[in-house]
Amino acid sequence: MQFIKNFFKGRNKNLEFKKQLNNVLGFTPGDVALYKTALSHRSVREGADENNERLEFLGDAVLSSVVAHYLFRKYPYKGEGFLTEMRSKMVNRQKLNDIALKMGLKKITFYNKFDNSLKISQIFGNTLEALIGAVFLDKGYSITQKWVEQSVIMPYLFIDDLEVIEINIKNKLYGWANKNGKALEFETLDEKFENGRRLFTIGATVDGKLIAEAKGYNKKDASQIAAQLAVDKLGL
């Protein structure tokens, strides 16, 4: 009797997952197991063939290609420097993480929900890249290209607005500090191991006063987030 209950419980969970996945993707996936891997963070599955890091690597390359092709068509008279900068704006970690959250990926991502640092990290943007890798393996490049343009670029990346956004928030903050005679520094406030990875806490200080701090699995990401928080707080 218990076996039957567990069977139907597991079946209902799978059906619910498929429904949620369909809602996010907008199409019916072929290899559901592949998408489960894409949505599995290393905090719950350590094996390289079980978590989404390999698919993230693949999806990163596919996304970069799709975005490059999209920009190449949209801006037929713009030079390489402009196109490269626009692509960087579109695929930066914080932007992808925001998009992933808006798409609802957090609800269907498998990760250690008891690890508070993961809740504020960039893992959902990484998961989006892994998902793109899964779509590519499942459906091929042409369908992936169409899906990324229609489900990621069009609804979430407002190209005209991105044209005027400063690509490096830290540079903007340094420019403000130099203009106003302020001493701006980014300091490592904390560094520790969590789930087998280094987690950095970076603080942005102005004239020795801590303005903002942020966490990340590398110093660059953490300092960029801290810079953005500092810009928001200073009203720049």
VENWOHU-V730776 format. One line per field, one symbol per residue. ss: DSSP state (@ for helix, = for strand, . for the rest). phi: phi as a letter, one per 20 degrees, with the letter a starting at -180 (. if undefined). Layout:
BEGIN
ss->???
phi->???
END
This chain:
BEGIN
ss->.@@@@@@@@@@@@@@@@@@@@@@@@......@@@@@@@.=............@@@@@@@@@@@@@@@@@@@@@@.....@@@@@@@@@@@@.@@@@@@@@@@@.@@@@.=.....@@@@...@@@@@@@@@@@@@@@@@.@@@@@@@@@@@@@@@@..@@@@@.....@@@@@@@@@@@....===========..==========..========..@@@@@@@@@@@@@@@@..
phi->.fgffffffffffffffffffgfffnbefeefffffffedfffdceffedeeffffgffgffggffffffffffdfdeefffffffffffdfgffffffgfffnfgfdeebffeeffffdeefffffffffffffffednffffgffffeddfgecdegfffgdeffdfffffffffffdmeedbddeebbbeclmcfdddddddclnefebbbdaebfffffffffffffffeme
END
